[in-house]
Amino acid sequence: VQLQASGGGLVQAGGSLRLSCAASGRTISTETMNWYRQAPGKERELVAHISSGGTTYYEDPVKGRFTISRDNAKNSVYLNMISLKPEDTAVYYCYVKMGLYDYWGQGTQVTVSS
């Protein structure tokens, strides 16, 4: 499966962005889909995930501000981000584990200015 992330950009603090992750090659409808991020000098960290049934999970720093969703007809996952903070600045990656294999998108840069 190939994952193509998009939607990043430069935004002021308090602004919003919507990230998209389009999958190709295989259906992701039966998989838990994840968004991770990696800030400069830091390790990659989980942001949120959504199960095949639509159950969502968020890490504490983004709870109440980020919303993960999926559209199985479009084989895509989304991350809606509001009330962005400078500490949200990172490269955001979509990720799925299928069987023994890990698949990462190429990442999309989100920069939040203060």
N, C-alpha and C positions, 0 to 999 in steps of 0.2 A: 504494500500500500504506500502511496505517496501522499504526504500532507503538505498543503500549501497555506501558510499563514499570511494574513494581510490585514491592513487597517490601522497599523501603527502610525505614529506621527508625533509632532510637537504640539503640546497643549499647555495652557496656563493652569496653574493650580485652581482646583474647583471645576475644571472643565470635564468633558466626557469624550470617550472614544468607544468604538465598537470594533472588536477584533473578529475576524472570520478565519476559519480553518476548513478548507475544502479538501476532502479526501478523494483519491482516485485509485483505480486498480482493484479495490475490493470494497465491499460494503462495510461500513462501520456501525450499522444500525444495532448490532448485537453486542457492541463493545462499550466498555466504560471509556469515556474520552476525558482527557486531562488538559489543563493549561498549567504550564510552569513558567517561571520567570528567572532571569539571572541578571542581577545588578553588577556593575563594575566592581571587581575585587571580591565578589561574594559567590557562594555556591548557588547552583540552580535549586530553586525551591518550588514546591507545589503551591499553586494558587487556588485551584478549584477542580472538581471533577463532576461528571454527570454519568449516571449509569444508563444502561440500555433502556431501563424503564422510566428514566427521567428523574431519579433521585439525585439530589445535588449535595455537594459538600464544599465548604469554603474554609480556608485558613483564616484565623482570627483577624489578621491585618486588613482583610478585604471584605469581611462580613458586613452586610448592609450597604455596601457600595458597588460590588461587582455581582453580576448575574450571568451564570453560564446557562446556555440553552443549546438545543440541537434541532436540526431539521433533517430527519432521515430521508425524506424525499430528495433532498439536495445533497445528501451524504456530507453534511457540514455541521460544524459546531461553532458556537459564537461565545464571545465574552464581552458583555456590555459593562462598561466601567464609567461610573459617575463619581463626582466629588474627588477627582484625582488629586493626589498629593505628590510633592517632589520625591518622596521615598518610593513611589510606584515606578519611578524611572528604571527601566530594565529592558532587556530583550525578552519578549514573550514567545513561548514555544507551545505548540500543541503536541500531544504525545498519546500514543496508544500502544498497549502491549497485546500482541496477538500470539497466543501460544507461548513459544519460547523466545519470541522476537520482540524487540523494542523498535518502535518507529517514531521518529521525531520530525517535525516540520523544520523549516529552515530558520524560523524566528522572525519576529517583526519588532522593530525598535519603538518603544514608547518613551518619550521624554516629556517630563512635566516640569515646567519652569515655575519658580516661586515669584 
